[in-house]
Amino acid sequence: MRLTVACADYDRTRPIISGLVPIEGCEANVHCLDFEDMFVRALTTAEFDATELSFSRFALNVARGSTPYIGVPVFLSRIFRHSAIYIRTDRGIREPGDLKGKRIGVRDYSNTASLVARGMLEDEYGLSAREVHWIVGDIDHAERSVIRVPELAPGFDVRAAPAGHLLSEMLAGGDLDGLIDYQPPKCFVDGNAAVTRLFPDHRSAERAYFERSGIFPIMHTLVLRREIAEQHPWVAESLYRAFAKAKDSATADLWSPGALRTSLPWVSEEYRSTVDLMGDDFWPYGMKANRNAIESITRYIHSQGLAPRRLAVEELFAPSLLTT
């Protein structure tokens, strides 16, 4: 079967992109794309048979009944988001609870990074998204002619930034109390003394969070055109096996104390530290190992006002892969 596949360039996808790991039974035309471009194309024209996609955007579209795709439990991007929360140093913010009543900027209220950061703040520190004033806008440079605010359940204060205003500049100038973004904003990178991270030692906070929750947050999932999954269930299974094999190959390269295969001096020591905390399969694919992390996303989408009901995990993924 001919299959168009889109994904970003990661160590865990490179064997798929290069053809070193084939997708069994398929003649795959693999597109290696920047994920923002890939998401736009997947969400507007659905031009790929299988594609990497924002997990929150995909789940929201499933809730709305507006996606031609169904999920494959291959999680191509995962990251803890404690490091993504930036604050002013002059607003009396000493701990997460101090964000109550504050004005916090986000690039997109519904993107997975801000969704997961808000969910963690509520789960760990009791800070509800309803207790914060959210300002949506571009971060360091103008990207959109119109800033759109999603329709939400009552009780949430989410509004667009004033026209022509960038969130990084608003944070630097004191018009915001904080900012959530997956990339460090320019005001932080430039060393503005009035801006710091909410969790300065975010690595320790993230490790402690994993120890308590067992969640390694999912950002992106692989999806497959629903009609293909329904007519040819083996295609979803082939995709799953191929991407799992590619990921295992990349992970194996991290433990190479004899001769480093990755150009980072202490990569083997970091690998051992990660395994000690998270187990041998610290970047798992499949349903069983990820149910807790998947359910956290569906819970956040509902609790943060983005969907009128909480999705069942089984609604999101191909039936042939629910037992993986």
Backbone bond lengths (Angstrom), bond angles and torsions (degrees), N, CA, C in turn:
res aa  C-N    CA-C-N  psi(-1)  N-CA   C-N-CA  omega(-1)  CA-C   N-CA-C  phi
1 M - - - 1.460 - - 1.525 110.11 -
2 R 1.323 116.47 134.30 1.461 120.21 175.49 1.525 109.21 -79.84
3 L 1.319 115.41 134.95 1.459 120.57 -173.36 1.521 109.22 -141.30
4 T 1.346 117.56 126.95 1.466 120.86 172.57 1.522 108.26 -93.76
5 V 1.320 115.85 128.84 1.464 122.13 -174.75 1.516 108.08 -127.91
6 A 1.337 117.12 135.27 1.467 121.46 177.62 1.521 109.51 -124.37
7 C 1.327 115.64 134.40 1.461 120.77 175.53 1.518 108.71 -158.33
8 A 1.316 116.17 161.90 1.460 121.48 176.44 1.529 109.62 -81.81
9 D 1.311 115.27 168.01 1.465 122.26 -177.08 1.527 109.24 -89.27
10 Y 1.323 116.59 100.53 1.465 123.17 174.53 1.533 108.03 -123.73
11 D 1.324 116.93 164.35 1.462 118.48 174.29 1.528 110.95 -58.58
12 R 1.334 117.04 -32.52 1.465 121.93 -176.53 1.523 113.37 -82.06
13 T 1.341 117.64 -8.27 1.468 120.30 175.27 1.526 112.35 -111.92
14 R 1.323 116.88 -14.47 1.466 119.83 -174.45 1.531 112.99 -57.42
15 P 1.343 119.59 -39.14 1.476 118.00 177.37 1.532 113.19 -63.52
16 I 1.340 117.22 -28.26 1.467 120.82 175.16 1.523 109.85 -73.42
17 I 1.326 116.47 -46.29 1.472 121.68 -178.21 1.527 110.91 -60.65
18 S 1.336 116.49 -42.30 1.467 120.92 -177.33 1.520 112.99 -77.64
19 G 1.333 116.95 -15.99 1.456 120.28 -176.43 1.511 113.19 88.04
20 L 1.344 117.12 1.20 1.464 120.45 178.70 1.530 110.79 -62.00
21 V 1.332 116.71 -37.52 1.460 121.71 173.88 1.523 107.51 -109.60
22 P 1.320 118.64 109.95 1.469 120.78 -179.46 1.529 111.52 -80.40
23 I 1.312 115.83 159.45 1.461 122.17 172.94 1.526 105.93 -96.36
24 E 1.313 116.11 107.45 1.458 122.48 -170.99 1.532 111.87 -54.39
25 G 1.308 115.22 129.88 1.460 121.31 176.81 1.515 114.10 82.43
26 C 1.343 117.45 2.25 1.468 120.95 -174.96 1.522 110.94 -126.62
27 E 1.318 114.64 144.61 1.457 121.72 167.83 1.525 105.63 -98.93
28 A 1.327 115.52 96.98 1.463 120.72 -169.98 1.524 111.82 -91.72
29 N 1.316 115.34 130.15 1.463 122.93 171.00 1.517 106.38 -104.09
30 V 1.333 116.15 100.30 1.464 121.31 -171.02 1.522 110.32 -95.54
31 H 1.327 116.06 125.80 1.463 123.03 177.51 1.529 108.57 -103.63
32 C 1.310 116.70 121.30 1.466 122.05 176.82 1.524 107.53 -96.27
33 L 1.343 116.53 111.90 1.463 120.99 -170.22 1.520 111.58 -131.37
34 D 1.320 115.69 156.98 1.456 121.77 166.65 1.519 108.24 -64.06
35 F 1.325 117.33 136.63 1.466 117.83 -169.77 1.526 113.73 -66.71
36 E 1.325 119.60 -30.06 1.464 119.99 178.17 1.529 110.56 -64.68
37 D 1.333 116.53 -45.34 1.466 120.88 177.50 1.525 110.25 -63.40
38 M 1.312 116.25 -42.77 1.457 121.56 -179.56 1.525 111.39 -61.02
39 F 1.336 116.81 -43.85 1.465 120.10 -179.03 1.518 111.34 -64.17
40 V 1.329 116.37 -44.09 1.468 119.69 179.89 1.520 110.42 -59.13
41 R 1.312 116.46 -45.59 1.458 120.27 -178.57 1.529 111.53 -67.11
42 A 1.315 116.75 -38.34 1.466 119.81 178.81 1.519 111.67 -68.50
43 L 1.326 116.68 -38.59 1.466 120.66 -174.61 1.527 113.28 -83.10
44 T 1.333 117.44 -19.79 1.467 119.35 -177.98 1.526 111.93 -101.62
45 T 1.330 117.05 -52.47 1.467 119.86 -176.25 1.522 113.22 -107.45
46 A 1.337 117.22 -9.71 1.476 121.61 -179.60 1.525 110.73 47.57
47 E 1.329 116.49 49.57 1.461 119.62 -171.47 1.520 113.78 -80.83
48 F 1.337 118.16 -12.47 1.463 120.44 -177.87 1.527 110.59 -102.46
49 D 1.335 115.19 146.55 1.461 119.23 175.19 1.524 110.99 -72.91
50 A 1.315 116.03 -37.47 1.467 121.99 175.87 1.514 107.56 -137.57
51 T 1.323 116.81 139.94 1.463 119.54 -176.11 1.512 111.34 -154.24
52 E 1.301 115.27 149.83 1.462 121.46 167.11 1.523 107.66 -69.80
53 L 1.332 117.28 141.50 1.461 119.83 -176.96 1.523 110.10 -150.24
54 S 1.316 116.13 147.75 1.459 121.96 172.58 1.522 109.34 -52.96
55 F 1.332 116.92 127.18 1.455 119.74 -176.78 1.523 111.30 -65.21
56 S 1.331 117.56 -43.84 1.462 119.40 -178.51 1.528 111.07 -65.19
57 R 1.343 117.12 -41.76 1.462 119.89 -179.70 1.522 110.82 -65.06
58 F 1.328 115.78 -40.96 1.460 119.45 177.61 1.531 110.73 -62.91
59 A 1.334 117.24 -47.72 1.467 120.11 -178.53 1.522 111.26 -63.78
60 L 1.319 117.84 -39.00 1.465 120.91 177.46 1.523 111.06 -61.67
61 N 1.329 116.55 -41.40 1.458 119.67 179.51 1.526 111.81 -68.78
62 V 1.324 117.31 -33.14 1.460 119.78 173.80 1.528 109.59 -63.39
63 A 1.334 116.65 -44.10 1.472 120.55 179.27 1.523 111.47 -60.97
64 R 1.338 116.31 -33.18 1.459 120.76 -179.29 1.527 112.64 -88.21
65 G 1.339 117.15 -5.61 1.453 120.49 -178.30 1.503 113.19 68.41
66 S 1.365 116.62 32.48 1.468 119.30 -172.21 1.519 113.02 -126.40
67 T 1.329 118.52 33.73 1.459 119.48 178.07 1.523 110.64 -128.45
68 P 1.333 117.05 138.77 1.466 120.03 175.64 1.528 112.36 -84.28
69 Y 1.337 117.23 2.91 1.455 121.55 -173.57 1.527 112.42 -109.54
70 I 1.331 114.47 157.89 1.454 122.05 170.16 1.523 107.40 -130.41
71 G 1.317 117.14 151.63 1.450 120.58 -171.71 1.522 114.47 -78.46
72 V 1.325 114.08 149.79 1.462 124.04 167.89 1.533 104.57 -116.86
73 P 1.335 119.81 126.72 1.476 120.75 -172.68 1.532 113.36 -73.36
74 V 1.318 114.40 59.99 1.458 125.12 174.75 1.521 105.29 -118.07
75 F 1.328 117.07 115.92 1.465 121.04 -169.74 1.527 108.91 -110.38
76 L 1.331 114.36 93.22 1.453 121.05 -167.47 1.521 113.56 -75.91
77 S 1.328 117.39 -23.08 1.465 120.14 176.94 1.523 108.45 -131.93
78 R 1.324 115.58 128.10 1.464 122.50 176.22 1.533 106.61 -141.81
79 I 1.307 116.09 143.83 1.465 119.19 176.51 1.518 108.99 -167.91
80 F 1.321 115.39 143.39 1.462 120.03 172.25 1.528 108.37 -73.68
81 R 1.351 116.84 146.27 1.452 119.98 -172.39 1.534 114.44 -114.35
82 H 1.326 117.53 15.06 1.462 118.66 174.33 1.531 110.65 -59.53
83 S 1.329 116.36 -35.69 1.469 120.66 -177.57 1.516 112.78 -72.12
84 A 1.332 118.31 -11.34 1.465 122.03 -174.24 1.518 113.32 -88.55
85 I 1.337 118.65 1.59 1.469 122.07 -174.87 1.530 108.71 -106.68
86 Y 1.321 115.86 118.47 1.465 123.18 -177.70 1.529 109.44 -115.07
87 I 1.320 116.34 146.81 1.463 120.61 -176.10 1.525 110.67 -138.45
88 R 1.330 115.00 160.61 1.467 121.54 168.41 1.533 108.66 -76.78
89 T 1.312 116.18 144.63 1.468 120.50 179.48 1.527 112.84 -86.47
90 D 1.346 117.37 -6.30 1.466 120.42 -174.52 1.530 112.61 -112.70
91 R 1.337 117.84 22.60 1.462 121.02 -176.82 1.528 112.55 -115.20
92 G 1.322 116.98 13.57 1.456 119.63 178.62 1.513 114.05 70.47
93 I 1.318 117.07 24.17 1.474 120.93 -179.33 1.523 107.74 -92.14
94 R 1.311 115.39 106.42 1.459 121.20 -179.48 1.519 112.00 -109.84
95 E 1.333 115.90 -23.76 1.458 121.37 -178.51 1.525 108.32 -149.16
96 P 1.319 117.84 166.31 1.473 120.14 -174.81 1.523 114.39 -55.53
97 G 1.323 118.32 -36.71 1.463 120.24 -179.77 1.513 113.66 -61.18
98 D 1.339 116.36 -21.67 1.467 120.43 179.72 1.528 112.84 -72.63
99 L 1.333 117.43 -6.97 1.469 120.96 176.85 1.526 112.13 -77.04
100 K 1.316 117.47 -10.67 1.462 120.79 179.33 1.523 110.17 -57.57
101 G 1.334 115.73 127.89 1.462 121.48 179.64 1.510 114.89 80.77
102 K 1.327 118.01 0.05 1.458 121.29 -177.11 1.534 111.12 -88.19
103 R 1.352 114.57 163.68 1.471 122.81 177.18 1.528 108.09 -97.44
104 I 1.349 115.60 113.85 1.455 120.79 -175.85 1.527 108.90 -119.55
105 G 1.326 116.18 129.55 1.456 121.21 179.05 1.520 112.26 -86.44
106 V 1.334 116.47 146.70 1.465 123.37 172.85 1.525 108.44 -142.01
107 R 1.313 116.29 144.65 1.468 118.94 177.33 1.515 110.68 -66.10
108 D 1.325 115.05 -39.20 1.467 121.07 -179.14 1.522 106.33 -151.80
109 Y 1.307 117.47 122.62 1.461 120.39 -178.13 1.521 111.89 -60.73
110 S 1.344 117.89 -28.47 1.463 120.76 -174.24 1.519 114.06 -98.66
111 N 1.342 119.55 -1.43 1.459 117.31 -178.54 1.528 110.71 -72.30
112 T 1.328 115.90 158.11 1.462 120.28 -170.63 1.516 111.89 -65.32
113 A 1.321 118.04 -35.95 1.459 120.54 -178.30 1.523 111.77 -60.64
114 S 1.342 117.05 -50.28 1.464 119.41 -179.12 1.524 110.98 -71.81
115 L 1.345 117.32 -34.51 1.460 121.57 177.62 1.526 110.65 -59.41
116 V 1.334 116.41 -47.56 1.462 121.49 -178.40 1.523 110.95 -68.90
117 A 1.326 117.60 -40.62 1.466 119.83 178.38 1.525 110.82 -61.58
118 R 1.332 117.34 -44.99 1.466 120.26 178.31 1.528 111.21 -64.66
119 G 1.341 116.27 -40.38 1.456 119.48 179.37 1.514 112.00 -62.95
120 M 1.322 116.72 -41.63 1.465 120.54 177.17 1.517 110.94 -62.72
121 L 1.348 117.43 -41.18 1.460 120.41 179.85 1.528 111.92 -63.23
122 E 1.336 116.08 -34.35 1.468 118.43 177.84 1.525 111.34 -76.66
123 D 1.335 117.11 -45.17 1.462 120.36 -178.43 1.521 112.04 -62.99
124 E 1.314 116.65 -43.29 1.459 121.42 -172.15 1.528 113.37 -90.47
125 Y 1.341 117.51 -31.33 1.465 120.14 -170.88 1.516 113.97 -128.23
126 G 1.333 117.58 2.19 1.459 121.18 175.73 1.505 115.45 73.39
127 L 1.334 117.96 17.00 1.467 121.38 -179.64 1.523 109.25 -90.74
128 S 1.313 117.83 108.91 1.459 121.84 179.70 1.525 110.87 -79.63
129 A 1.327 115.87 147.29 1.464 120.36 175.62 1.524 111.60 -60.61
130 R 1.338 117.88 -24.44 1.458 121.86 178.01 1.529 112.46 -68.69
131 E 1.336 117.00 -18.30 1.459 121.08 -174.01 1.517 113.29 -93.45
132 V 1.334 116.57 5.46 1.457 121.95 -177.05 1.528 108.80 -124.52
133 H 1.319 117.13 146.80 1.469 122.95 173.88 1.530 107.54 -93.71
134 W 1.337 116.88 115.98 1.459 121.78 -173.98 1.530 110.71 -101.00
135 I 1.333 115.63 131.56 1.455 122.43 179.72 1.531 108.28 -117.06
136 V 1.335 116.76 120.79 1.466 122.01 -176.32 1.522 109.60 -100.25
137 G 1.324 115.92 132.21 1.461 118.70 178.68 1.514 112.18 -173.96
138 D 1.320 116.32 176.35 1.462 121.52 174.26 1.521 108.85 -74.40
139 I 1.327 116.25 153.00 1.463 120.41 -170.74 1.533 112.07 -90.49
140 D 1.327 116.80 -74.24 1.462 121.23 -173.13 1.519 113.91 -103.22
141 H 1.322 117.09 -21.28 1.462 120.50 178.32 1.523 108.30 -153.13
142 A 1.318 115.56 156.21 1.467 120.57 -177.49 1.524 110.09 -68.13
143 E 1.330 115.97 123.89 1.465 121.78 179.30 1.524 112.29 -115.63
144 R 1.345 117.18 -26.26 1.464 121.04 -172.63 1.518 110.12 -129.17
145 S 1.307 115.43 141.31 1.462 119.39 177.61 1.525 111.08 -75.91
146 V 1.329 116.26 -28.18 1.460 121.85 178.88 1.525 108.84 -131.67
147 I 1.311 116.71 129.45 1.462 121.87 175.84 1.523 107.90 -92.78
148 R 1.323 116.46 118.58 1.461 120.57 -176.56 1.521 110.57 -100.29
149 V 1.302 114.93 139.41 1.467 121.99 177.72 1.522 107.85 -111.11
150 P 1.322 118.48 130.88 1.468 119.83 -176.13 1.526 112.47 -71.00
151 E 1.328 115.41 156.47 1.456 120.32 171.16 1.527 108.64 -74.36
152 L 1.325 116.10 129.25 1.459 121.10 -174.12 1.518 110.48 -127.21
153 A 1.325 114.40 163.38 1.459 120.07 171.84 1.523 108.65 -64.03
154 P 1.331 119.41 156.78 1.469 121.66 178.52 1.525 111.47 -58.89
155 G 1.327 114.97 149.02 1.456 120.41 173.83 1.506 115.17 102.73
156 F 1.334 118.47 0.27 1.459 122.28 179.61 1.524 109.43 -111.02
157 D 1.335 116.02 134.01 1.459 121.31 178.91 1.525 108.52 -104.02
158 V 1.323 115.82 97.82 1.462 122.15 -179.82 1.518 107.44 -130.56
159 R 1.322 116.80 120.61 1.468 120.14 -177.85 1.519 109.97 -140.47
160 A 1.325 116.36 160.83 1.460 122.16 -179.90 1.523 110.52 -78.49
161 A 1.329 114.85 148.01 1.463 120.48 173.97 1.526 109.19 -65.00
162 P 1.320 118.09 153.04 1.468 120.21 176.51 1.527 110.82 -56.63
163 A 1.311 116.50 144.92 1.459 121.77 -178.75 1.526 110.89 -53.71
164 G 1.317 116.33 134.01 1.456 121.77 177.46 1.511 114.76 83.13
165 H 1.328 118.13 1.65 1.464 121.62 -178.63 1.528 110.64 -103.25
166 L 1.333 116.34 131.86 1.453 122.64 176.59 1.531 109.44 -98.47
167 L 1.323 116.45 141.65 1.466 119.76 -174.69 1.523 112.54 -65.17
168 S 1.321 117.83 -36.55 1.461 120.19 178.50 1.525 110.77 -62.05
169 E 1.326 115.96 -42.19 1.463 119.90 178.15 1.530 111.08 -68.37
170 M 1.329 117.00 -36.62 1.462 120.29 178.07 1.534 110.84 -65.39
171 L 1.331 116.35 -38.24 1.469 119.32 176.99 1.520 110.65 -67.57
172 A 1.322 116.89 -44.39 1.462 120.56 179.48 1.521 111.59 -63.30
173 G 1.344 116.55 -35.66 1.458 120.01 -177.84 1.515 114.66 -86.72
174 G 1.331 117.53 -5.16 1.460 120.44 177.65 1.516 115.25 92.53
175 D 1.344 117.78 6.18 1.464 120.09 177.59 1.532 112.31 -79.12
176 L 1.324 116.80 -15.02 1.454 123.02 173.07 1.523 109.19 -122.16
177 D 1.320 115.59 154.03 1.457 120.92 175.53 1.517 111.66 -94.68
178 G 1.332 116.00 -20.72 1.455 119.84 -178.33 1.508 110.92 -164.43
179 L 1.320 115.48 176.58 1.457 121.68 -176.26 1.525 108.42 -155.98
180 I 1.325 116.44 138.27 1.468 121.80 171.71 1.517 107.77 -114.77
181 D 1.340 116.45 123.56 1.458 119.58 176.36 1.515 109.61 -155.73
182 Y 1.348 115.83 146.35 1.455 119.84 -177.28 1.525 112.88 -74.22
183 Q 1.323 118.12 -15.16 1.459 122.34 173.40 1.525 108.74 -114.18
184 P 1.334 119.22 140.92 1.467 119.58 175.95 1.525 110.64 -58.11
185 P 1.333 118.47 127.78 1.465 120.28 -179.84 1.522 111.15 -69.14
186 K 1.327 115.35 158.04 1.459 120.82 -175.30 1.524 111.82 -58.19
187 C 1.327 117.06 -37.97 1.466 118.54 -177.87 1.525 111.39 -63.21
188 F 1.330 118.03 -31.29 1.460 121.97 177.09 1.524 110.43 -76.96
189 V 1.333 116.28 -44.97 1.458 120.95 179.86 1.525 110.95 -60.52
190 D 1.340 116.21 -36.97 1.470 120.54 -179.19 1.520 113.31 -75.83
191 G 1.329 117.17 -4.70 1.456 120.36 175.96 1.511 115.05 83.12
192 N 1.342 117.76 26.02 1.464 120.44 177.11 1.526 109.73 -58.26
193 A 1.330 117.14 121.37 1.463 121.63 -174.85 1.523 113.07 -65.93
194 A 1.328 116.64 -18.15 1.466 120.42 -178.81 1.524 112.49 -86.20
195 V 1.348 118.16 -1.58 1.468 122.37 -175.88 1.517 109.68 -124.25
196 T 1.328 115.84 131.89 1.464 120.53 176.41 1.521 108.62 -146.63
197 R 1.312 116.53 177.43 1.462 120.92 175.20 1.525 109.68 -84.56
198 L 1.336 115.75 146.07 1.459 120.24 173.62 1.523 110.14 -62.00
199 F 1.327 116.17 -37.20 1.464 122.21 177.38 1.530 107.86 -115.35
200 P 1.330 118.56 88.01 1.468 120.00 -177.97 1.529 112.44 -58.15
201 D 1.328 117.42 -41.70 1.462 121.50 175.06 1.529 107.70 -96.73
202 H 1.334 115.08 66.46 1.466 119.09 -172.54 1.519 112.09 -66.01
203 R 1.320 118.13 -29.03 1.461 119.64 -179.41 1.528 110.75 -61.99
204 S 1.320 116.89 -45.57 1.464 120.05 178.66 1.530 110.73 -65.17
205 A 1.341 117.04 -40.05 1.471 120.67 179.46 1.524 110.80 -64.73
206 E 1.320 116.48 -38.66 1.462 120.08 -178.94 1.523 111.62 -71.03
207 R 1.324 116.85 -38.53 1.468 120.04 176.87 1.530 110.28 -64.41
208 A 1.331 116.13 -42.38 1.467 119.76 179.06 1.530 110.67 -65.04
209 Y 1.323 116.46 -38.42 1.465 120.93 177.47 1.523 110.53 -61.42
210 F 1.327 117.47 -43.83 1.460 119.70 178.95 1.527 111.00 -64.27
211 E 1.319 116.71 -40.39 1.466 119.36 179.01 1.524 111.25 -60.07
212 R 1.339 116.93 -37.57 1.466 120.27 -178.79 1.527 112.34 -78.81
213 S 1.321 116.87 -41.29 1.469 120.99 -169.71 1.520 114.67 -101.54
214 G 1.340 116.65 -27.97 1.457 120.52 -172.57 1.515 113.43 73.44
215 I 1.332 117.67 10.68 1.468 121.74 -176.52 1.531 110.87 -99.66
216 F 1.319 115.84 123.03 1.463 123.44 166.40 1.526 104.71 -104.71
217 P 1.335 119.10 101.79 1.469 121.27 -167.30 1.522 114.19 -57.49
218 I 1.321 114.78 135.76 1.463 123.35 178.16 1.523 109.12 -90.98
219 M 1.323 116.59 132.05 1.461 121.83 176.29 1.534 111.77 -105.67
220 H 1.338 117.12 -47.69 1.468 121.41 -176.49 1.523 109.79 -126.38
221 T 1.316 116.10 146.44 1.460 122.01 173.94 1.518 109.48 -125.40
222 L 1.314 115.79 161.07 1.456 121.16 172.27 1.525 108.16 -87.83
223 V 1.327 116.96 139.97 1.460 121.30 177.16 1.525 109.44 -129.41
224 L 1.324 115.47 156.71 1.454 123.17 -178.32 1.519 108.84 -129.72
225 R 1.310 116.38 144.39 1.455 119.69 177.95 1.526 109.50 -55.79
226 R 1.320 116.05 127.40 1.463 121.58 -171.57 1.533 112.69 -58.93
227 E 1.307 116.77 -40.02 1.468 119.08 -177.29 1.524 111.28 -65.20
228 I 1.348 116.40 -31.87 1.470 119.19 175.96 1.522 110.15 -69.50
229 A 1.335 116.08 -44.23 1.463 119.93 179.98 1.526 111.67 -61.83
230 E 1.327 116.57 -34.73 1.461 119.92 -178.86 1.527 112.07 -76.97
231 Q 1.333 117.04 -39.62 1.466 120.39 -177.09 1.525 112.59 -83.37
232 H 1.336 116.17 -30.31 1.468 121.06 -176.29 1.533 109.24 -136.49
233 P 1.329 118.44 75.22 1.474 121.11 -176.47 1.528 113.83 -56.07
234 W 1.319 117.57 -24.90 1.458 120.78 -178.73 1.532 112.25 -65.37
235 V 1.341 117.03 -23.94 1.468 119.18 -179.37 1.535 110.16 -65.42
236 A 1.334 117.37 -44.38 1.463 120.58 176.89 1.524 110.36 -59.47
237 E 1.317 116.71 -40.67 1.466 120.67 -179.98 1.533 110.92 -66.71
238 S 1.323 117.36 -39.57 1.470 120.81 177.90 1.523 111.37 -64.53
239 L 1.330 115.84 -43.20 1.469 119.82 177.06 1.525 110.39 -59.61
240 Y 1.317 115.86 -46.73 1.467 120.44 -178.51 1.527 111.00 -58.91
241 R 1.348 116.88 -48.31 1.460 120.01 -177.88 1.526 111.65 -64.68
242 A 1.336 117.36 -40.19 1.460 120.38 -178.22 1.520 111.52 -66.54
243 F 1.328 117.31 -47.23 1.461 119.62 -179.26 1.531 111.31 -67.64
244 A 1.336 117.53 -33.30 1.462 120.04 176.56 1.527 110.22 -65.90
245 K 1.324 117.09 -41.54 1.458 120.36 178.24 1.528 110.91 -64.12
246 A 1.325 117.30 -41.35 1.460 121.29 178.72 1.529 110.96 -63.22
247 K 1.320 116.41 -41.91 1.472 120.51 178.77 1.522 111.13 -64.75
248 D 1.309 117.31 -42.67 1.466 120.84 179.74 1.522 110.95 -62.89
249 S 1.328 116.34 -36.25 1.471 120.70 177.25 1.524 110.81 -63.78
250 A 1.337 116.37 -42.97 1.468 120.37 179.88 1.525 111.06 -66.26
251 T 1.327 116.83 -42.10 1.458 120.80 -179.98 1.526 110.99 -62.57
252 A 1.330 116.78 -39.10 1.467 120.51 -179.44 1.521 111.64 -60.83
253 D 1.326 117.17 -30.43 1.466 120.57 -179.37 1.529 113.07 -70.80
254 L 1.326 117.17 -15.17 1.463 119.48 -178.00 1.526 112.30 -76.51
255 W 1.322 117.44 -25.97 1.462 121.07 179.76 1.521 108.21 -102.89
256 S 1.319 115.52 94.41 1.465 120.52 -177.13 1.528 109.62 -147.78
257 P 1.344 116.92 62.41 1.466 119.56 -175.19 1.522 114.22 -64.46
258 G 1.336 117.64 -22.74 1.459 119.59 -179.39 1.510 113.00 -73.20
259 A 1.330 116.58 -44.23 1.464 122.86 178.80 1.521 106.57 -149.78
260 L 1.317 116.74 112.72 1.459 121.51 -172.73 1.528 111.51 -62.62
261 R 1.355 116.16 127.30 1.451 121.02 175.18 1.529 111.15 -95.24
262 T 1.325 116.55 -12.08 1.461 122.74 176.52 1.520 107.99 -119.01
263 S 1.332 117.15 134.62 1.471 121.41 -170.90 1.526 112.28 -81.71
264 L 1.316 115.92 61.32 1.450 122.80 176.80 1.527 106.72 -140.77
265 P 1.319 118.35 119.31 1.458 120.45 -167.49 1.529 115.62 -54.69
266 W 1.337 117.77 -41.17 1.464 119.87 -175.43 1.528 111.44 -110.22
267 V 1.319 116.50 33.11 1.460 119.88 -178.27 1.531 111.28 -62.95
268 S 1.326 118.65 -37.41 1.462 120.34 -179.43 1.524 111.19 -67.34
269 E 1.335 116.90 -37.36 1.461 120.21 177.76 1.531 111.03 -67.88
270 E 1.325 116.10 -39.65 1.468 119.84 177.25 1.529 110.21 -65.87
271 Y 1.315 116.05 -38.24 1.464 120.23 176.66 1.529 110.16 -59.18
272 R 1.335 117.12 -48.76 1.464 120.33 -179.18 1.521 111.16 -62.25
273 S 1.338 117.28 -40.45 1.465 121.13 178.75 1.525 110.64 -62.52
274 T 1.322 116.56 -40.43 1.468 121.17 179.34 1.525 110.83 -66.83
275 V 1.322 117.47 -44.91 1.466 121.33 178.41 1.527 110.80 -61.17
276 D 1.325 117.26 -40.37 1.467 120.35 179.35 1.525 111.23 -60.24
277 L 1.333 117.15 -35.56 1.461 121.27 -179.28 1.526 112.36 -84.74
278 M 1.337 117.00 -45.49 1.461 121.33 -166.23 1.526 114.56 -109.44
279 G 1.330 117.18 -7.98 1.451 120.72 -178.88 1.512 112.17 94.00
280 D 1.338 115.42 169.33 1.464 120.53 -175.45 1.526 112.22 -60.23
281 D 1.324 116.83 -41.33 1.474 120.09 179.30 1.519 108.05 -98.29
282 F 1.328 115.88 76.87 1.468 120.31 -173.19 1.532 112.20 -82.38
283 W 1.331 117.63 -9.55 1.472 121.68 176.01 1.534 106.73 -124.55
284 P 1.317 118.30 68.97 1.468 119.78 -170.39 1.518 113.32 -77.15
285 Y 1.323 114.87 146.78 1.449 123.37 166.36 1.539 107.41 -106.09
286 G 1.308 117.68 170.93 1.460 121.38 179.32 1.512 112.33 96.10
287 M 1.324 115.44 166.43 1.458 122.06 -173.68 1.525 113.44 -81.10
288 K 1.325 117.12 -45.08 1.455 120.04 -171.83 1.522 111.82 -62.15
289 A 1.304 117.08 -46.19 1.462 121.09 -177.02 1.521 112.62 -73.13
290 N 1.344 117.29 -16.26 1.464 120.50 -173.04 1.525 114.40 -116.66
291 R 1.328 117.53 3.93 1.459 118.88 -175.77 1.529 111.64 -57.04
292 N 1.309 118.29 -42.84 1.461 120.88 -179.32 1.527 111.42 -61.15
293 A 1.328 116.86 -44.94 1.467 121.04 179.86 1.527 111.11 -67.39
294 I 1.337 117.22 -39.12 1.468 120.88 178.76 1.526 109.84 -65.27
295 E 1.333 116.49 -45.55 1.461 120.38 -179.23 1.525 111.80 -64.21
296 S 1.324 117.44 -30.44 1.467 119.01 177.07 1.529 110.23 -63.35
297 I 1.335 117.68 -39.11 1.467 121.04 178.94 1.526 110.55 -65.26
298 T 1.330 117.29 -47.56 1.472 119.21 -179.17 1.530 110.75 -64.00
299 R 1.311 116.64 -34.24 1.471 120.32 177.54 1.525 110.82 -67.92
300 Y 1.322 117.07 -43.34 1.466 120.33 -179.29 1.528 111.42 -64.59
301 I 1.327 116.56 -41.86 1.469 119.75 -179.35 1.523 110.29 -57.62
302 H 1.310 116.52 -40.62 1.468 120.24 179.55 1.529 111.40 -75.36
303 S 1.330 117.69 -47.28 1.472 120.37 -174.28 1.520 112.58 -69.77
304 Q 1.336 117.61 -21.90 1.458 120.73 179.99 1.532 112.23 -96.92
305 G 1.328 116.32 14.74 1.453 121.33 169.79 1.505 116.62 83.95
306 L 1.336 117.95 7.20 1.459 120.27 -174.32 1.529 113.71 -85.65
307 A 1.318 117.96 -22.37 1.471 121.62 179.91 1.516 109.17 -138.49
308 P 1.328 118.14 144.18 1.459 121.09 -176.26 1.524 113.78 -73.78
309 R 1.334 117.40 -14.55 1.458 120.23 178.27 1.518 108.94 -143.66
310 R 1.318 114.97 164.68 1.455 119.85 177.81 1.522 109.79 -90.90
311 L 1.315 116.26 126.35 1.452 121.49 179.68 1.523 111.11 -69.74
312 A 1.320 116.65 145.02 1.455 121.61 168.96 1.525 108.19 -81.29
313 V 1.320 116.62 143.05 1.458 121.03 -179.78 1.524 110.93 -55.06
314 E 1.332 116.61 -38.27 1.462 121.13 -176.67 1.526 113.08 -65.00
315 E 1.339 118.05 -18.71 1.455 121.07 177.59 1.525 112.63 -73.19
316 L 1.326 116.05 -19.17 1.455 120.64 -169.94 1.521 114.48 -92.60
317 F 1.331 117.60 -26.59 1.459 120.07 -167.56 1.523 112.68 -121.46
318 A 1.328 114.66 155.52 1.463 121.77 -178.74 1.524 109.61 -57.95
319 P 1.336 117.85 131.35 1.474 120.77 -178.68 1.512 113.48 -54.57
320 S 1.335 117.83 -34.76 1.469 120.51 -177.38 1.530 112.77 -68.47
321 L 1.351 117.09 -9.90 1.460 120.20 -177.37 1.536 112.93 -115.47
322 L 1.306 117.66 7.85 1.462 119.85 -175.77 1.523 112.73 -69.31
323 T 1.311 118.18 -17.48 1.465 120.19 -179.61 1.529 112.46 -99.65
324 T 1.323 118.11 6.13 1.472 120.24 -178.80 1.519 110.91 -71.48
